[in-house]
Structures are given as structure tokens and as C-alpha cells.
């Protein structure tokens, strides 16, 4: 009989928070924010948290659990987008007068949705892979450096895929590299600012779980 896989309560909480952040990012992306002279989307408030959770899970439970987390997040995000698009497509009640506002938030363009899914999968797995390999090479030292470097790689791949796929032919092509650069810089800065919290979460998780996984002799397949 195959041995059952068990999941700790803390890992499940991480997974729930991960999924919530991904879903919230879809909704918050619809608002443009101004931080002084810099314009950002509302999704920047919450989306980097998914990379921080990815780092924590990979550091404590290893690449295999991070892979499960990424696919779970993808499935829940896909379900949300599908149901939101279905609801948006269904005819409104005669007395409903906010169809335009609902569509603005939940009527995600198919091209942007596809671009976000592709970018998320690629960026998340690159983040987990870099985190895992650097942990092996450093023998578990320098968590702060590993968290920042993995975020740069992950967010870099995410942005390199998302903006051309979503906006090529829509925005001036010379603007796309600046969008990519600004997103990577801002999201990495976010990671650095909250790094003291991330470090404490990782330390607590290792003590609570009595585990600190090193990914020796594993396959880095994404499926």
C-alpha cells in the first residue's frame, strides 16, 4: 500500500495565503496607483508576497513542496479567472446597472490572462529552482542573499514573459523594456524591505516543523 503524504497545518496556511495573494493580484491589477512620479498597478501590493511565500516553502520544505504550491496556486487562480469570466459573460439582470464596473474588474482580456499564467508558472519555478540550488551550494547559509537573488531571477523571467506577451503591438515597443525593468526593481525592493519579516517566518517554520530540507538528488521537473 502506498504511504500517504501528510501536510502540516503551517504548510496549508502558507498554501492558502499563496492562493489568496494570486487571486487578489488579479483584482488589484485593475487599479493604477501613483507613488510620486512612478505609476504602478495595485497588484504590486500583494503579488510579491507570493514570491516570498515561495522562498519560505522552498527553504523549509524543499523544491518538491514548492512545486506543489505553485501548481495549486495556478489551479486556484485559473478557477477564479474562469468563474469570473463566466459570470461576466452571463446576461445581467434588468435592474443591474453596474455591468460596466463589474466588467472593468473581472472581464480580464484573454491575452493578458494567458500572459499572466505563462509568466507566473515560469517565474515561480525559476524562483524555486534558484533558491534550492543556492541553498545546496551555500550549505544553507546566506538566506537573505538567496531570497533576493531568487526573486531577481524569478521576477525577471516573469516580467520578461508577461509584458511582451501581453502588450506587444499595444504599447510602444520602446516602453516595454522600461516596464520590465521597473517591475523587477520595485518587486525586488519590496522583497528587501520585508526581508526581516521573511527571516523570522522561516526561523519560526523550521522550529515549528522540526525540518530543514536540502534538495539532494532530486528531479527539478516542473510536472
Secondary structure, DSSP 8 states (H G I E B T S, - for coil): --------HHHHHHHHHHHHHHHHHHHHTTSEEEETTEEEEGGGGTHHHHHHHHHHHHHHH-HHHHHHHHHHHHHHHHHHHHHHHHHHHS---TT---HHHHHHHH---HHHHHHHHHHHHHHHHHHHHHHHHHHHHHTT--HHHHHHHHHHHHHHHHHHHHHHHHHBTTB-HHHHHHHHHHHHHHHHHHHHHTHHHHHHHHHHHHHHHT-----TT------
